[in-house]
């Protein structure tokens, strides 16, 4: 998984995920759109989900860089036979 911004709300978990050169906006596991930039994705989410009260700045979202996501995975251990 690539870098992403995450914000939990009563409506669900909102995510803005880097996907190549584009950014995908998601609510829980449902994709809501593709955008040229993370701020554009945030603007669209705020317009479509005003009741979620999403922060206006991405700096108020939790940022998960790609490296943090890959290092958090536990390595698979071979089964002992």
C-alpha positions as CSV (number, residue, x, y, z in Angstrom):
1,X,0.0,0.0,0.0
2,X,1.2,3.5,-0.8
3,X,1.3,6.6,1.4
4,X,-2.1,7.7,2.7
5,X,-3.9,10.2,4.8
6,X,-6.5,8.8,7.3
7,X,-9.3,10.4,9.3
8,X,-11.9,8.5,11.4
9,X,-15.4,10.0,11.7
10,X,-18.9,8.8,12.7
11,X,-19.6,8.2,9.0
12,X,-16.7,5.8,8.7
13,X,-12.9,5.8,8.0
14,X,-11.9,8.3,5.3
15,X,-8.7,7.7,3.5
16,X,-6.8,9.5,0.7
17,X,-4.4,7.1,-0.8
18,X,-1.6,7.8,-3.3
19,X,-2.1,5.6,-6.4
20,X,0.7,6.2,-8.8
21,X,0.4,9.8,-9.9
22,X,-3.2,10.1,-8.8
23,X,-4.9,10.0,-5.4
24,X,-7.9,7.9,-4.5
25,X,-10.5,8.9,-2.0
26,X,-12.2,6.2,0.0
27,X,-14.8,5.8,2.7
28,X,-14.1,2.6,4.5
29,X,-13.2,0.2,1.7
30,X,-15.4,1.9,-1.0
31,X,-13.6,4.2,-3.5
32,X,-15.4,7.5,-3.9
33,X,-13.2,9.0,-6.6
34,X,-9.8,9.6,-8.2
35,X,-8.1,13.0,-8.1
36,X,-4.9,14.8,-9.4
37,X,-3.8,15.8,-5.9
38,X,-4.4,15.0,-2.2
39,X,-5.9,18.5,-1.6
40,X,-8.3,18.0,-4.5
41,X,-9.4,14.7,-3.0
42,X,-9.9,16.4,0.4
43,X,-12.0,19.2,-1.2
44,X,-14.2,16.6,-2.9
45,X,-14.7,14.6,0.2
46,X,-15.6,17.7,2.2
47,X,-18.2,18.7,-0.4
48,X,-19.7,15.2,-0.7
49,X,-19.7,14.5,3.1
50,X,-20.4,17.7,5.0
51,X,-21.9,15.8,7.9
52,X,-18.5,14.1,8.5
53,X,-17.0,17.4,9.5
54,X,-13.7,16.6,7.9
55,X,-10.7,18.9,8.7
56,X,-10.0,21.5,6.0
57,X,-6.2,20.9,6.1
58,X,-4.4,17.6,5.4
59,X,-2.0,18.5,8.2
60,X,-4.9,17.6,10.6
61,X,-5.3,14.1,9.1
62,X,-3.1,11.3,10.2
63,X,-0.3,10.7,7.6
64,X,1.0,7.2,7.0
65,X,4.1,7.2,4.7
66,X,4.7,4.2,2.6
67,X,7.8,3.2,4.6
68,X,5.7,3.1,7.8
69,X,3.2,0.8,6.2
70,X,5.8,-1.7,4.9
71,X,7.8,-1.7,8.1
72,X,4.7,-2.4,10.2
73,X,4.1,-5.8,8.5
74,X,5.3,-8.8,10.4
75,X,7.5,-11.1,8.5
76,X,6.1,-14.6,7.9
77,X,8.0,-17.3,9.7
78,X,8.3,-20.6,8.1
79,X,6.5,-23.4,9.9
80,X,8.6,-25.7,11.8
81,X,8.2,-29.3,10.7
